[in-house]
Amino acid sequence: MMPRFPTVRARVPLRLGLAGGGTDLSPYCDEHGGAVLNVTIDRYAYAFIEPSDDGMVHFIAPDIGIEESFRPDVDSIADAKLRLHAGVLRRMALQFTEGRIAPMRITSFVDAPAGSGLGSSSALVVALVEAFRFYLGLPLGRYDVAHLAFEIERLDLQLAGGKQDQYAACFGGANFIEFLAGHRVIVNPLRVPSAVLNELETSTVICFTGVSRRSEAIIEDQQRRMSGPDKRLDDLHQLKADALLMKEALLRGEIGRMAAVLNRSWGAKKRTAAGISTVQIETMYDRGMSAGAMGGKVSGAGGGGFIMFLVPPPRRMQLIQALNGAGGTATGVHFTSEGAEAWSV
């Protein structure tokens, strides 16, 4: 494993799912085609690769308080607690360096807790892959990095989930993403007027519920309901249709219409699996709507994490204060236009 640069940094943005989440899951997207609309925000997953002078491989995640060391071979890292780090390193070594691993320090952290609903786990995998792409000088484009990250997370590590997070993290910006059979993905970057993006950004408030959740059980329940003789697909069809309607409303700058779609999608999403909503989420949602929000929904699979709201800008601070007073942690966000980035030191 011969690096092009001794020290590499990479960062990729997290995302807000505006519509269509859940339709990027198999088997739905393989049989019916899925579509999502998302936008990246100014919270990031970071990955750093540096040489190690003690002949060992070190995985370091200071945000979750884990550091572990291994011999530099693919078998040694198999039992790592930091499974994402190990999964990426193993795949990169086996696919690109004939299994050879150089002594190195791999450090990562994310600007949101695990289970946030902002795509943080998948963004971290993309950041790790992007760091290795640069480190090894690999001729991989954005689609290649996203698909490789998807395979590592969903196939190699067998972690349940969809496909949108990897592509949002790689491409950045506002994207309408289509998921077709055979793992075909089409990313459609949206040319949204800056005034519309400014208005949407100023209208957006996100609130952490204080509960991080593991999404696997919810996603596995969704996938069970997509297959078998008693398929329940009407709500997923609605979510996909809402992604198209949300795209049209965004391009036209119709924030109120976007809020209406957000509310309808939230109702449909809650019916796709048990545990998506909780008493705490419903309480926070109701508090937000009472404080002037036009629409809202949980970001990601549900069960906890962040709730996003759309609010008329004059009532933005009133909404934030009400949510914080109810025990949440509410803030605005800034949208980003760049996707995965890597650089040398």
C-alpha positions in Angstrom: 0.0 0.0 0.0 2.2 2.8 -1.3 0.7 6.3 -0.6 0.8 9.1 -3.0 0.9 11.5 -0.1 2.0 10.7 3.5 -0.9 12.6 5.2 -4.4 13.0 3.8 -7.5 14.7 5.1 -11.0 14.3 3.8 -14.4 15.6 4.7 -17.9 15.1 3.3 -21.2 16.9 4.2 -24.2 15.4 6.0 -27.6 15.7 4.5 -31.2 16.6 5.1 -33.7 14.3 3.4 -36.5 16.5 2.1 -38.6 13.8 0.4 -38.6 10.2 -0.8 -36.6 8.6 2.0 -37.3 4.9 2.2 -37.8 4.5 -1.5 -34.0 4.0 -1.9 -34.3 0.7 0.0 -34.2 -2.7 -1.7 -36.4 -4.4 -2.8 -38.6 -1.4 -3.4 -36.2 0.5 -5.6 -35.2 -2.6 -7.5 -38.8 -3.4 -8.4 -40.4 0.0 -8.7 -37.6 2.5 -8.8 -37.0 5.0 -6.0 -36.5 8.7 -5.9 -35.3 11.1 -3.1 -34.7 14.8 -2.8 -32.0 15.9 -0.4 -29.7 18.8 0.4 -26.3 18.8 2.1 -25.7 21.0 5.2 -22.7 22.5 6.9 -22.0 19.5 9.2 -19.4 17.0 8.2 -17.8 13.6 8.6 -14.0 13.8 8.6 -11.3 11.2 8.0 -7.5 11.6 8.3 -4.8 9.2 7.2 -1.3 9.6 8.6 1.8 7.4 8.8 2.4 5.4 11.9 6.0 5.2 13.2 5.4 2.1 15.4 4.6 -0.4 12.6 1.0 -0.7 13.7 -2.4 0.3 12.3 -4.4 2.6 14.6 -8.1 3.4 14.4 -9.0 6.5 16.3 -12.5 8.0 16.8 -12.3 10.7 19.5 -15.9 11.7 19.2 -17.0 8.3 20.5 -13.9 7.6 22.7 -12.5 4.6 20.9 -8.9 4.0 19.9 -7.5 0.6 18.9 -4.4 -0.8 17.4 -3.6 -3.8 15.1 -0.9 -5.5 13.1 -1.0 -4.2 9.5 -2.8 -7.1 7.9 -6.4 -7.7 6.9 -7.0 -10.6 9.3 -5.8 -8.6 12.3 -8.4 -5.9 11.9 -11.4 -8.3 11.5 -12.5 -7.9 15.2 -12.2 -4.1 15.3 -14.8 -2.3 17.3 -14.7 0.5 14.7 -16.3 -1.7 12.0 -16.6 1.1 9.5 -12.8 1.8 9.6 -12.0 -1.9 9.4 -14.4 -2.5 6.6 -13.1 0.3 4.4 -9.4 -0.5 5.1 -10.0 -4.2 4.3 -11.9 -3.5 1.1 -9.3 -0.9 -0.1 -6.4 -3.3 0.6 -8.1 -6.4 -1.0 -9.3 -4.5 -4.1 -6.5 -2.1 -4.8 -3.2 -3.1 -3.0 -3.2 -6.9 -3.2 -4.0 -7.1 0.5 -1.0 -5.1 1.6 -1.5 -2.6 4.4 1.0 0.1 5.5 1.4 1.2 9.1 -1.0 4.1 9.5 -3.2 6.1 11.8 -6.8 6.5 10.7 -8.7 9.2 12.6 -12.3 10.2 12.2 -15.0 12.2 13.7 -18.5 13.5 12.8 -20.3 16.8 13.5 -23.4 14.9 14.6 -24.0 12.0 16.9 -24.5 8.5 15.5 -28.2 7.8 14.9 -28.8 11.5 14.1 -30.8 10.9 11.0 -28.5 13.1 9.0 -26.7 10.2 7.2 -23.7 10.4 9.5 -22.7 6.7 9.3 -22.7 6.6 5.6 -21.0 10.0 5.3 -18.2 8.6 7.5 -17.8 5.6 5.2 -17.6 8.0 2.2 -15.1 10.2 4.0 -12.9 7.1 4.6 -13.2 5.9 1.0 -12.5 9.4 -0.3 -9.4 9.7 1.9 -8.1 6.4 0.6 -8.9 7.4 -3.0 -6.7 10.4 -2.6 -4.1 8.6 -0.5 -3.6 5.9 -3.1 -4.2 8.1 -6.1 -7.0 5.9 -7.4 -8.9 6.9 -10.6 -12.4 6.9 -9.0 -15.1 9.4 -9.8 -18.0 10.5 -7.6 -20.3 7.7 -8.7 -17.4 5.2 -8.1 -16.7 6.4 -4.6 -20.5 6.4 -3.7 -21.0 2.9 -5.0 -17.9 1.6 -3.3 -19.0 3.1 0.0 -22.5 1.6 -0.5 -21.0 -1.9 -1.1 -18.7 -1.7 1.9 -21.5 -0.6 4.3 -24.4 -2.7 2.9 -22.8 -5.8 1.4 -19.4 -6.3 3.1 -20.6 -5.2 6.6 -24.2 -6.2 6.1 -25.5 -3.0 7.7 -29.2 -2.4 6.9 -29.9 0.9 5.0 -30.5 2.6 1.7 -28.4 4.3 -0.9 -29.2 8.0 -0.8 -26.7 9.0 1.9 -23.6 7.8 0.1 -24.5 9.7 -3.1 -25.6 12.9 -1.2 -22.3 12.9 0.6 -20.2 12.4 -2.6 -22.0 14.9 -4.8 -23.1 17.6 -2.3 -25.7 20.3 -2.9 -29.4 19.9 -3.7 -30.0 16.7 -5.7 -32.9 14.7 -7.0 -31.6 11.1 -7.0 -33.2 8.2 -8.8 -32.5 4.5 -7.8 -33.2 1.9 -10.4 -32.8 -1.9 -10.7 -29.3 -3.3 -10.9 -27.8 -0.8 -8.5 -28.2 1.9 -11.2 -28.3 5.4 -9.7 -28.8 8.8 -11.4 -27.9 11.9 -9.5 -29.6 15.0 -10.9 -28.1 18.2 -9.4 -30.7 20.9 -9.2 -30.0 24.4 -10.4 -32.0 26.2 -7.7 -31.9 30.0 -7.9 -29.8 31.5 -5.0 -32.7 33.5 -3.8 -34.8 30.3 -3.4 -32.0 28.5 -1.6 -31.6 31.6 0.7 -35.3 31.6 1.5 -35.4 27.8 2.1 -32.3 28.0 4.3 -33.8 30.8 6.3 -37.0 28.8 6.7 -35.3 25.6 7.9 -34.8 24.7 11.5 -33.5 21.4 12.7 -34.0 20.1 16.3 -32.2 17.2 17.9 -34.6 15.2 20.0 -31.8 14.2 22.5 -32.3 10.5 21.4 -29.8 8.7 19.1 -31.3 5.6 17.6 -30.1 2.6 15.7 -31.9 2.6 12.4 -31.4 -1.1 11.5 -34.5 -2.4 13.2 -36.7 0.2 11.6 -35.1 -0.4 8.1 -35.4 -4.1 8.4 -39.1 -3.8 9.3 -39.6 -1.5 6.2 -37.9 -4.1 4.0 -40.1 -6.9 5.4 -43.2 -4.9 4.5 -41.9 -4.4 1.0 -41.6 -8.1 0.2 -43.7 -11.2 0.7 -47.3 -11.8 -0.2 -48.8 -9.0 1.9 -46.8 -6.1 0.4 -47.7 -2.7 1.8 -46.5 -0.3 -0.9 -49.0 2.5 -1.2 -47.2 4.7 1.3 -43.9 4.1 -0.5 -45.5 5.0 -3.8 -46.7 8.2 -2.1 -43.2 9.0 -0.8 -41.7 8.6 -4.3 -44.5 10.8 -5.8 -43.8 13.4 -3.0 -40.1 13.5 -4.0 -41.1 14.7 -7.5 -43.6 17.2 -6.1 -41.0 18.5 -3.6 -38.5 19.0 -6.5 -41.1 21.0 -8.5 -42.0 23.1 -5.5 -38.3 23.8 -4.7 -37.4 24.8 -8.3 -40.4 27.2 -8.2 -39.5 28.6 -4.8 -42.8 27.5 -3.3 -41.8 27.0 0.3 -45.3 26.8 1.6 -46.0 24.0 -0.9 -42.8 22.2 0.2 -44.1 22.3 3.8 -47.4 20.7 2.8 -45.5 17.9 1.0 -43.3 17.5 4.1 -46.3 17.0 6.3 -48.0 14.5 3.9 -44.7 12.6 3.6 -44.3 12.4 7.3 -47.7 10.8 7.6 -46.9 8.3 4.9 -43.5 7.5 6.4 -44.9 6.7 9.8 -47.0 4.0 8.2 -44.0 2.2 6.6 -42.6 0.7 9.8 -43.1 0.5 13.5 -41.1 2.7 15.7 -40.5 5.6 13.2 -42.4 8.0 15.5 -42.3 8.0 19.3 -44.2 10.0 22.0 -41.2 12.3 22.3 -41.0 12.9 18.6 -44.8 13.6 18.4 -44.6 16.0 21.4 -41.7 17.9 19.8 -43.4 17.9 16.4 -46.7 19.3 18.0 -44.7 21.9 19.9 -43.0 23.0 16.7 -46.3 23.3 14.8 -47.9 25.2 17.6 -44.9 27.6 17.5 -45.5 28.6 13.9 -43.9 25.8 11.8 -45.6 25.2 8.5 -44.4 21.6 8.2 -42.0 19.1 9.6 -40.8 15.5 9.7 -38.1 13.3 11.2 -34.9 13.3 9.2 -33.7 9.8 8.3 -35.2 6.5 9.4 -36.9 7.8 12.5 -37.1 6.6 16.1 -35.1 9.6 17.3 -32.4 11.9 15.9 -33.3 15.2 14.2 -36.6 16.7 13.3 -36.6 19.3 10.5 -39.2 22.1 10.3 -40.1 24.7 7.7 -41.2 28.0 9.2 -41.9 31.5 7.9 -38.6 33.3 8.5 -40.2 36.0 10.8 -41.2 33.2 13.2 -37.9 31.3 13.0 -36.5 32.5 16.4 -39.9 31.9 18.1 -39.8 28.3 16.8 -36.2 27.7 18.0 -37.0 29.1 21.4 -40.1 27.0 21.8 -38.3 23.8 20.8 -35.4 24.5 23.1 -37.9 25.2 25.9 -39.4 21.8 25.2 -36.1 20.0 25.8 -34.8 19.9 22.2 -31.7 21.4 20.7 -32.8 23.6 17.8 -30.7 25.5 15.4 -30.7 26.8 11.8 -28.4 25.2 9.1 -26.5 26.4 6.1 -26.7 24.5 2.9 -23.5 23.5 1.1 -22.7 23.0 -2.6 -19.6 20.9 -2.4 -19.5 17.1 -1.9 -16.6 14.9 -0.9 -13.3 16.7 -0.7 -9.8 15.4 0.1 -6.4 17.2 0.3 -2.8 16.5 1.3 -0.8 17.9 4.1 
